[in-house]
Amino acid sequence: MSSTPEISLSIASEHSFVALPDPELAKLIEGCKANERSAQEALYKRYYGKMMAMCMRYTGNRDDAMEVLNTGFLKVFKSLASYQSNGSFDGWVYKIIYNSVIDKLRKRMKETKTVEVEQDMVVPTIDSSSVQHLYVKDLMNLMQELPESSRAVFNMFAIEGYQHSEIAEMLNISEGTSKWHVNHARKILKQRIETSYTKS
Protein backbone atom coordinates (compact mmCIF):
# COMPACT_ATOMS: atom_id res chain seq x y z
CA MET A 1 0.00 0.00 0.00
CA SER A 2 1.45 3.35 -1.04
CA SER A 3 0.78 6.78 0.35
CA THR A 4 0.86 10.14 -1.33
CA PRO A 5 3.98 12.10 -0.31
CA GLU A 6 3.75 15.54 1.21
CA ILE A 7 5.56 18.41 -0.49
CA SER A 8 8.86 18.69 1.36
CA LEU A 9 11.66 21.17 0.70
CA SER A 10 15.07 21.53 2.27
CA ILE A 11 15.36 25.29 2.48
CA ALA A 12 17.56 27.24 4.87
CA SER A 13 15.72 28.65 7.86
CA GLU A 14 16.97 30.20 11.06
CA HIS A 15 17.10 26.71 12.61
CA SER A 16 19.53 25.41 9.97
CA PHE A 17 22.37 27.81 10.71
CA VAL A 18 25.28 26.52 12.79
CA ALA A 19 27.39 28.78 14.97
CA LEU A 20 31.04 28.39 13.94
CA PRO A 21 34.07 30.47 14.94
CA ASP A 22 34.89 32.85 12.09
CA PRO A 23 37.61 35.48 12.67
CA GLU A 24 36.75 37.27 9.43
CA LEU A 25 33.08 37.56 10.40
CA ALA A 26 34.02 38.73 13.90
CA LYS A 27 36.15 41.48 12.33
CA LEU A 28 33.27 42.53 10.06
CA ILE A 29 30.89 42.68 13.01
CA GLU A 30 33.25 44.89 14.98
CA GLY A 31 33.70 47.11 11.93
CA CYS A 32 29.94 47.46 11.53
CA LYS A 33 29.58 48.33 15.21
CA ALA A 34 32.07 51.13 14.56
CA ASN A 35 29.93 52.29 11.60
CA GLU A 36 32.66 51.49 9.06
CA ARG A 37 31.06 51.71 5.62
CA SER A 38 33.39 49.11 4.08
CA ALA A 39 32.50 46.59 6.79
CA GLN A 40 28.78 47.23 6.32
CA GLU A 41 29.08 46.70 2.57
CA ALA A 42 31.08 43.49 3.09
CA LEU A 43 28.54 42.13 5.58
CA TYR A 44 25.68 42.99 3.23
CA LYS A 45 27.38 41.17 0.33
CA ARG A 46 28.13 38.17 2.55
CA TYR A 47 24.45 37.57 3.31
CA TYR A 48 22.80 39.08 0.24
CA GLY A 49 22.31 35.87 -1.74
CA LYS A 50 20.82 33.73 1.03
CA MET A 51 18.62 36.50 2.45
CA MET A 52 17.47 37.71 -0.97
CA ALA A 53 16.38 34.17 -1.85
CA MET A 54 14.29 34.04 1.32
CA CYS A 55 12.72 37.43 0.62
CA MET A 56 11.92 36.40 -2.96
CA ARG A 57 10.16 33.26 -1.74
CA TYR A 58 7.73 35.42 0.19
CA THR A 59 7.30 38.52 -1.95
CA GLY A 60 7.39 36.98 -5.42
CA ASN A 61 9.00 40.01 -7.08
CA ARG A 62 12.42 41.62 -6.94
CA ASP A 63 11.31 45.15 -6.02
CA ASP A 64 9.40 44.04 -2.91
CA ALA A 65 12.16 41.60 -2.01
CA MET A 66 14.78 44.36 -2.17
CA GLU A 67 12.58 46.61 -0.06
CA VAL A 68 12.21 44.14 2.80
CA LEU A 69 15.82 43.00 2.48
CA ASN A 70 17.19 46.54 2.83
CA THR A 71 14.76 47.34 5.63
CA GLY A 72 15.93 44.20 7.39
CA PHE A 73 19.61 45.04 6.94
CA LEU A 74 19.08 48.52 8.36
CA LYS A 75 17.64 46.84 11.46
CA VAL A 76 20.63 44.47 11.53
CA PHE A 77 23.10 47.36 11.55
CA LYS A 78 21.11 49.29 14.16
CA SER A 79 20.84 46.21 16.40
CA LEU A 80 24.46 45.01 16.21
CA ALA A 81 25.32 46.61 19.51
CA SER A 82 22.90 44.22 21.20
CA TYR A 83 24.36 41.08 19.58
CA GLN A 84 26.05 39.09 22.34
CA SER A 85 27.98 36.55 20.21
CA ASN A 86 26.33 33.70 22.12
CA GLY A 87 24.65 32.08 19.13
CA SER A 88 24.71 31.77 15.37
CA PHE A 89 25.16 35.20 13.82
CA ASP A 90 23.71 33.83 10.57
CA GLY A 91 20.55 32.82 12.42
CA TRP A 92 20.41 36.20 14.15
CA VAL A 93 20.58 38.03 10.82
CA TYR A 94 18.01 35.66 9.29
CA LYS A 95 15.56 36.25 12.14
CA ILE A 96 15.75 40.04 11.84
CA ILE A 97 15.25 40.05 8.07
CA TYR A 98 12.55 37.38 8.32
CA ASN A 99 10.68 39.57 10.80
CA SER A 100 10.87 42.44 8.29
CA VAL A 101 9.22 40.15 5.74
CA ILE A 102 6.51 39.23 8.25
CA ASP A 103 5.87 42.91 9.03
CA LYS A 104 5.22 43.57 5.35
CA LEU A 105 3.01 40.50 5.02
CA ARG A 106 1.00 41.47 8.08
CA LYS A 107 0.21 44.85 6.52
CA ARG A 108 -0.84 43.27 3.25
CA MET A 109 -2.99 40.67 4.97
CA LYS A 110 -5.15 43.47 6.32
CA GLU A 111 -6.10 44.26 2.74
CA THR A 112 -6.79 40.64 1.78
CA LYS A 113 -10.16 39.02 2.31
CA THR A 114 -10.38 35.22 2.28
CA VAL A 115 -12.85 32.57 3.33
CA GLU A 116 -11.94 30.29 6.20
CA VAL A 117 -11.32 26.61 5.68
CA GLU A 118 -14.24 24.35 6.43
CA GLN A 119 -13.67 21.36 8.70
CA ASP A 120 -14.64 18.89 6.01
CA MET A 121 -12.52 20.49 3.29
CA VAL A 122 -10.55 17.92 1.33
CA VAL A 123 -6.80 18.56 1.54
CA PRO A 124 -5.30 18.37 -1.97
CA THR A 125 -2.66 15.66 -2.43
CA ILE A 126 -0.14 15.30 -5.23
CA ASP A 127 0.40 12.04 -7.07
CA SER A 128 3.80 10.44 -6.44
CA SER A 129 4.45 9.93 -10.15
CA SER A 130 4.44 13.73 -10.53
CA VAL A 131 6.56 14.50 -7.49
CA GLN A 132 9.38 12.11 -8.37
CA HIS A 133 10.12 14.07 -11.55
CA LEU A 134 10.08 17.43 -9.78
CA TYR A 135 13.24 19.19 -8.65
CA VAL A 136 13.25 21.68 -5.77
CA LYS A 137 14.07 24.53 -8.16
CA ASP A 138 11.01 23.60 -10.27
CA LEU A 139 8.76 23.66 -7.24
CA MET A 140 10.21 26.98 -6.12
CA ASN A 141 9.45 28.42 -9.55
CA LEU A 142 5.88 27.13 -9.35
CA MET A 143 5.49 28.66 -5.90
CA GLN A 144 6.32 32.09 -7.33
CA GLU A 145 3.14 31.80 -9.40
CA LEU A 146 0.93 31.41 -6.33
CA PRO A 147 -1.26 34.30 -5.17
CA GLU A 148 0.76 36.51 -2.84
CA SER A 149 -1.00 35.79 0.46
CA SER A 150 -1.31 32.05 -0.16
CA ARG A 151 2.34 31.85 -1.20
CA ALA A 152 3.40 33.59 2.02
CA VAL A 153 1.35 31.37 4.33
CA PHE A 154 2.40 28.23 2.43
CA ASN A 155 6.05 29.24 2.87
CA MET A 156 5.57 29.69 6.59
CA PHE A 157 3.74 26.38 6.99
CA ALA A 158 5.48 24.02 4.54
CA ILE A 159 9.02 25.43 4.54
CA GLU A 160 9.55 27.30 7.80
CA GLY A 161 7.55 24.71 9.72
CA TYR A 162 5.23 27.02 11.66
CA GLN A 163 1.91 25.71 12.95
CA HIS A 164 -1.35 27.37 11.89
CA SER A 165 -1.77 28.83 15.39
CA GLU A 166 1.67 30.47 15.12
CA ILE A 167 1.02 31.79 11.62
CA ALA A 168 -2.32 33.21 12.72
CA GLU A 169 -0.68 35.07 15.59
CA MET A 170 2.21 36.40 13.48
CA LEU A 171 0.01 37.65 10.63
CA ASN A 172 -3.01 38.67 12.71
CA ILE A 173 -5.33 36.28 10.90
CA SER A 174 -7.43 33.36 12.10
CA GLU A 175 -6.22 29.76 12.06
CA GLY A 176 -8.99 29.01 9.59
CA THR A 177 -7.66 31.63 7.21
CA SER A 178 -4.17 30.20 7.53
CA LYS A 179 -5.48 26.72 6.68
CA TRP A 180 -7.43 28.12 3.74
CA HIS A 181 -4.30 29.68 2.25
CA VAL A 182 -2.28 26.47 2.61
CA ASN A 183 -5.00 24.39 0.99
CA HIS A 184 -5.45 26.97 -1.76
CA ALA A 185 -1.73 26.88 -2.48
CA ARG A 186 -1.69 23.06 -2.50
CA LYS A 187 -4.61 22.97 -4.90
CA ILE A 188 -2.86 25.28 -7.37
CA LEU A 189 0.47 23.43 -7.04
CA LYS A 190 -1.29 20.11 -7.56
CA GLN A 191 -2.82 21.36 -10.80
CA ARG A 192 0.43 22.87 -12.08
CA ILE A 193 2.58 19.88 -11.14
CA GLU A 194 0.27 17.28 -12.60
CA THR A 195 -0.10 19.31 -15.78
CA SER A 196 3.58 20.03 -16.28
CA TYR A 197 5.43 17.13 -14.67
CA THR A 198 3.25 14.00 -14.85
CA LYS A 199 5.15 11.36 -16.79
CA SER A 200 3.19 10.29 -19.85
C-alpha atoms as a printed R data frame, in Angstrom:
    type eleno elety resid chain resno       x      y       z
1   ATOM     1    CA   MET     A     1   0.000  0.000   0.000
2   ATOM     2    CA   SER     A     2   1.451  3.354  -1.040
3   ATOM     3    CA   SER     A     3   0.777  6.785   0.352
4   ATOM     4    CA   THR     A     4   0.863 10.141  -1.330
5   ATOM     5    CA   PRO     A     5   3.977 12.098  -0.313
6   ATOM     6    CA   GLU     A     6   3.754 15.541   1.206
7   ATOM     7    CA   ILE     A     7   5.564 18.406  -0.491
8   ATOM     8    CA   SER     A     8   8.863 18.694   1.355
9   ATOM     9    CA   LEU     A     9  11.657 21.172   0.703
10  ATOM    10    CA   SER     A    10  15.073 21.527   2.269
11  ATOM    11    CA   ILE     A    11  15.359 25.291   2.483
12  ATOM    12    CA   ALA     A    12  17.559 27.244   4.872
13  ATOM    13    CA   SER     A    13  15.722 28.653   7.858
14  ATOM    14    CA   GLU     A    14  16.973 30.201  11.062
15  ATOM    15    CA   HIS     A    15  17.104 26.710  12.614
16  ATOM    16    CA   SER     A    16  19.527 25.410   9.973
17  ATOM    17    CA   PHE     A    17  22.373 27.807  10.710
18  ATOM    18    CA   VAL     A    18  25.279 26.520  12.785
19  ATOM    19    CA   ALA     A    19  27.389 28.784  14.965
20  ATOM    20    CA   LEU     A    20  31.038 28.392  13.935
21  ATOM    21    CA   PRO     A    21  34.072 30.471  14.939
22  ATOM    22    CA   ASP     A    22  34.895 32.848  12.088
23  ATOM    23    CA   PRO     A    23  37.609 35.476  12.673
24  ATOM    24    CA   GLU     A    24  36.747 37.272   9.428
25  ATOM    25    CA   LEU     A    25  33.085 37.557  10.402
26  ATOM    26    CA   ALA     A    26  34.024 38.733  13.895
27  ATOM    27    CA   LYS     A    27  36.152 41.479  12.335
28  ATOM    28    CA   LEU     A    28  33.269 42.528  10.063
29  ATOM    29    CA   ILE     A    29  30.887 42.679  13.010
30  ATOM    30    CA   GLU     A    30  33.253 44.895  14.977
31  ATOM    31    CA   GLY     A    31  33.702 47.112  11.929
32  ATOM    32    CA   CYS     A    32  29.944 47.463  11.534
33  ATOM    33    CA   LYS     A    33  29.584 48.327  15.205
34  ATOM    34    CA   ALA     A    34  32.073 51.126  14.562
35  ATOM    35    CA   ASN     A    35  29.935 52.290  11.595
36  ATOM    36    CA   GLU     A    36  32.658 51.492   9.056
37  ATOM    37    CA   ARG     A    37  31.061 51.709   5.617
38  ATOM    38    CA   SER     A    38  33.391 49.112   4.080
39  ATOM    39    CA   ALA     A    39  32.505 46.594   6.788
40  ATOM    40    CA   GLN     A    40  28.780 47.227   6.320
41  ATOM    41    CA   GLU     A    41  29.084 46.700   2.567
42  ATOM    42    CA   ALA     A    42  31.075 43.491   3.085
43  ATOM    43    CA   LEU     A    43  28.539 42.131   5.583
44  ATOM    44    CA   TYR     A    44  25.682 42.986   3.228
45  ATOM    45    CA   LYS     A    45  27.379 41.171   0.334
46  ATOM    46    CA   ARG     A    46  28.133 38.174   2.546
47  ATOM    47    CA   TYR     A    47  24.453 37.575   3.307
48  ATOM    48    CA   TYR     A    48  22.801 39.078   0.245
49  ATOM    49    CA   GLY     A    49  22.308 35.865  -1.745
50  ATOM    50    CA   LYS     A    50  20.816 33.735   1.025
51  ATOM    51    CA   MET     A    51  18.616 36.502   2.445
52  ATOM    52    CA   MET     A    52  17.469 37.713  -0.971
53  ATOM    53    CA   ALA     A    53  16.384 34.168  -1.847
54  ATOM    54    CA   MET     A    54  14.291 34.037   1.319
55  ATOM    55    CA   CYS     A    55  12.717 37.434   0.621
56  ATOM    56    CA   MET     A    56  11.921 36.402  -2.964
57  ATOM    57    CA   ARG     A    57  10.158 33.263  -1.738
58  ATOM    58    CA   TYR     A    58   7.726 35.423   0.185
59  ATOM    59    CA   THR     A    59   7.298 38.519  -1.950
60  ATOM    60    CA   GLY     A    60   7.392 36.982  -5.419
61  ATOM    61    CA   ASN     A    61   8.995 40.009  -7.081
62  ATOM    62    CA   ARG     A    62  12.416 41.617  -6.941
63  ATOM    63    CA   ASP     A    63  11.314 45.148  -6.015
64  ATOM    64    CA   ASP     A    64   9.405 44.045  -2.907
65  ATOM    65    CA   ALA     A    65  12.161 41.597  -2.012
66  ATOM    66    CA   MET     A    66  14.778 44.358  -2.171
67  ATOM    67    CA   GLU     A    67  12.576 46.611  -0.064
68  ATOM    68    CA   VAL     A    68  12.206 44.140   2.798
69  ATOM    69    CA   LEU     A    69  15.817 43.001   2.478
70  ATOM    70    CA   ASN     A    70  17.186 46.537   2.828
71  ATOM    71    CA   THR     A    71  14.759 47.335   5.635
72  ATOM    72    CA   GLY     A    72  15.934 44.200   7.392
73  ATOM    73    CA   PHE     A    73  19.613 45.040   6.942
74  ATOM    74    CA   LEU     A    74  19.075 48.521   8.359
75  ATOM    75    CA   LYS     A    75  17.641 46.837  11.459
76  ATOM    76    CA   VAL     A    76  20.628 44.467  11.532
77  ATOM    77    CA   PHE     A    77  23.101 47.361  11.552
78  ATOM    78    CA   LYS     A    78  21.115 49.290  14.158
79  ATOM    79    CA   SER     A    79  20.844 46.209  16.402
80  ATOM    80    CA   LEU     A    80  24.457 45.012  16.206
81  ATOM    81    CA   ALA     A    81  25.323 46.615  19.512
82  ATOM    82    CA   SER     A    82  22.901 44.220  21.199
83  ATOM    83    CA   TYR     A    83  24.364 41.080  19.582
84  ATOM    84    CA   GLN     A    84  26.052 39.095  22.339
85  ATOM    85    CA   SER     A    85  27.985 36.547  20.207
86  ATOM    86    CA   ASN     A    86  26.333 33.704  22.121
87  ATOM    87    CA   GLY     A    87  24.647 32.076  19.135
88  ATOM    88    CA   SER     A    88  24.707 31.766  15.368
89  ATOM    89    CA   PHE     A    89  25.157 35.201  13.820
90  ATOM    90    CA   ASP     A    90  23.714 33.830  10.574
91  ATOM    91    CA   GLY     A    91  20.553 32.819  12.418
92  ATOM    92    CA   TRP     A    92  20.409 36.197  14.150
93  ATOM    93    CA   VAL     A    93  20.575 38.028  10.815
94  ATOM    94    CA   TYR     A    94  18.013 35.663   9.293
95  ATOM    95    CA   LYS     A    95  15.557 36.246  12.136
96  ATOM    96    CA   ILE     A    96  15.751 40.043  11.840
97  ATOM    97    CA   ILE     A    97  15.251 40.047   8.070
98  ATOM    98    CA   TYR     A    98  12.545 37.384   8.317
99  ATOM    99    CA   ASN     A    99  10.683 39.573  10.804
100 ATOM   100    CA   SER     A   100  10.874 42.437   8.291
101 ATOM   101    CA   VAL     A   101   9.222 40.153   5.741
102 ATOM   102    CA   ILE     A   102   6.508 39.233   8.247
103 ATOM   103    CA   ASP     A   103   5.871 42.909   9.034
104 ATOM   104    CA   LYS     A   104   5.216 43.572   5.347
105 ATOM   105    CA   LEU     A   105   3.010 40.499   5.023
106 ATOM   106    CA   ARG     A   106   0.997 41.474   8.077
107 ATOM   107    CA   LYS     A   107   0.211 44.850   6.525
108 ATOM   108    CA   ARG     A   108  -0.844 43.265   3.249
109 ATOM   109    CA   MET     A   109  -2.986 40.666   4.971
110 ATOM   110    CA   LYS     A   110  -5.152 43.465   6.317
111 ATOM   111    CA   GLU     A   111  -6.101 44.261   2.738
112 ATOM   112    CA   THR     A   112  -6.786 40.640   1.784
113 ATOM   113    CA   LYS     A   113 -10.158 39.016   2.314
114 ATOM   114    CA   THR     A   114 -10.378 35.217   2.284
115 ATOM   115    CA   VAL     A   115 -12.847 32.570   3.326
116 ATOM   116    CA   GLU     A   116 -11.940 30.295   6.203
117 ATOM   117    CA   VAL     A   117 -11.324 26.609   5.683
118 ATOM   118    CA   GLU     A   118 -14.242 24.354   6.433
119 ATOM   119    CA   GLN     A   119 -13.669 21.357   8.701
120 ATOM   120    CA   ASP     A   120 -14.636 18.887   6.012
121 ATOM   121    CA   MET     A   121 -12.519 20.491   3.293
122 ATOM   122    CA   VAL     A   122 -10.552 17.920   1.329
123 ATOM   123    CA   VAL     A   123  -6.805 18.564   1.544
124 ATOM   124    CA   PRO     A   124  -5.302 18.366  -1.973
125 ATOM   125    CA   THR     A   125  -2.661 15.660  -2.433
126 ATOM   126    CA   ILE     A   126  -0.141 15.296  -5.233
127 ATOM   127    CA   ASP     A   127   0.396 12.042  -7.067
128 ATOM   128    CA   SER     A   128   3.802 10.439  -6.437
129 ATOM   129    CA   SER     A   129   4.448  9.932 -10.151
130 ATOM   130    CA   SER     A   130   4.437 13.725 -10.531
131 ATOM   131    CA   VAL     A   131   6.558 14.502  -7.489
132 ATOM   132    CA   GLN     A   132   9.382 12.111  -8.372
133 ATOM   133    CA   HIS     A   133  10.123 14.070 -11.553
134 ATOM   134    CA   LEU     A   134  10.083 17.425  -9.779
135 ATOM   135    CA   TYR     A   135  13.243 19.191  -8.648
136 ATOM   136    CA   VAL     A   136  13.250 21.684  -5.770
137 ATOM   137    CA   LYS     A   137  14.065 24.533  -8.158
138 ATOM   138    CA   ASP     A   138  11.012 23.595 -10.266
139 ATOM   139    CA   LEU     A   139   8.756 23.659  -7.239
140 ATOM   140    CA   MET     A   140  10.212 26.976  -6.124
141 ATOM   141    CA   ASN     A   141   9.451 28.421  -9.551
142 ATOM   142    CA   LEU     A   142   5.880 27.132  -9.348
143 ATOM   143    CA   MET     A   143   5.493 28.660  -5.903
144 ATOM   144    CA   GLN     A   144   6.318 32.088  -7.331
145 ATOM   145    CA   GLU     A   145   3.144 31.802  -9.402
146 ATOM   146    CA   LEU     A   146   0.931 31.408  -6.332
147 ATOM   147    CA   PRO     A   147  -1.265 34.305  -5.166
148 ATOM   148    CA   GLU     A   148   0.755 36.514  -2.838
149 ATOM   149    CA   SER     A   149  -1.001 35.789   0.457
150 ATOM   150    CA   SER     A   150  -1.310 32.048  -0.161
151 ATOM   151    CA   ARG     A   151   2.338 31.853  -1.200
152 ATOM   152    CA   ALA     A   152   3.398 33.585   2.022
153 ATOM   153    CA   VAL     A   153   1.350 31.366   4.325
154 ATOM   154    CA   PHE     A   154   2.399 28.232   2.433
155 ATOM   155    CA   ASN     A   155   6.047 29.241   2.871
156 ATOM   156    CA   MET     A   156   5.573 29.692   6.594
157 ATOM   157    CA   PHE     A   157   3.741 26.381   6.986
158 ATOM   158    CA   ALA     A   158   5.483 24.020   4.545
159 ATOM   159    CA   ILE     A   159   9.019 25.432   4.539
160 ATOM   160    CA   GLU     A   160   9.546 27.300   7.799
161 ATOM   161    CA   GLY     A   161   7.546 24.714   9.724
162 ATOM   162    CA   TYR     A   162   5.233 27.019  11.662
163 ATOM   163    CA   GLN     A   163   1.912 25.708  12.949
164 ATOM   164    CA   HIS     A   164  -1.353 27.375  11.888
165 ATOM   165    CA   SER     A   165  -1.772 28.827  15.385
166 ATOM   166    CA   GLU     A   166   1.668 30.474  15.124
167 ATOM   167    CA   ILE     A   167   1.025 31.793  11.620
168 ATOM   168    CA   ALA     A   168  -2.317 33.208  12.722
169 ATOM   169    CA   GLU     A   169  -0.679 35.073  15.593
170 ATOM   170    CA   MET     A   170   2.208 36.395  13.477
171 ATOM   171    CA   LEU     A   171   0.006 37.651  10.631
172 ATOM   172    CA   ASN     A   172  -3.012 38.674  12.715
173 ATOM   173    CA   ILE     A   173  -5.329 36.277  10.900
174 ATOM   174    CA   SER     A   174  -7.432 33.355  12.097
175 ATOM   175    CA   GLU     A   175  -6.223 29.762  12.056
176 ATOM   176    CA   GLY     A   176  -8.989 29.006   9.587
177 ATOM   177    CA   THR     A   177  -7.659 31.635   7.206
178 ATOM   178    CA   SER     A   178  -4.167 30.198   7.526
179 ATOM   179    CA   LYS     A   179  -5.485 26.725   6.680
180 ATOM   180    CA   TRP     A   180  -7.427 28.122   3.736
181 ATOM   181    CA   HIS     A   181  -4.297 29.676   2.248
182 ATOM   182    CA   VAL     A   182  -2.280 26.470   2.614
183 ATOM   183    CA   ASN     A   183  -5.003 24.390   0.991
184 ATOM   184    CA   HIS     A   184  -5.453 26.973  -1.759
185 ATOM   185    CA   ALA     A   185  -1.727 26.881  -2.480
186 ATOM   186    CA   ARG     A   186  -1.693 23.062  -2.501
187 ATOM   187    CA   LYS     A   187  -4.611 22.969  -4.903
188 ATOM   188    CA   ILE     A   188  -2.857 25.279  -7.367
189 ATOM   189    CA   LEU     A   189   0.465 23.435  -7.037
190 ATOM   190    CA   LYS     A   190  -1.289 20.105  -7.563
191 ATOM   191    CA   GLN     A   191  -2.824 21.355 -10.802
192 ATOM   192    CA   ARG     A   192   0.429 22.875 -12.077
193 ATOM   193    CA   ILE     A   193   2.577 19.882 -11.142
194 ATOM   194    CA   GLU     A   194   0.272 17.277 -12.597
195 ATOM   195    CA   THR     A   195  -0.103 19.313 -15.785
196 ATOM   196    CA   SER     A   196   3.584 20.028 -16.279
197 ATOM   197    CA   TYR     A   197   5.430 17.128 -14.673
198 ATOM   198    CA   THR     A   198   3.253 14.004 -14.854
199 ATOM   199    CA   LYS     A   199   5.146 11.360 -16.788
200 ATOM   200    CA   SER     A   200   3.188 10.294 -19.852
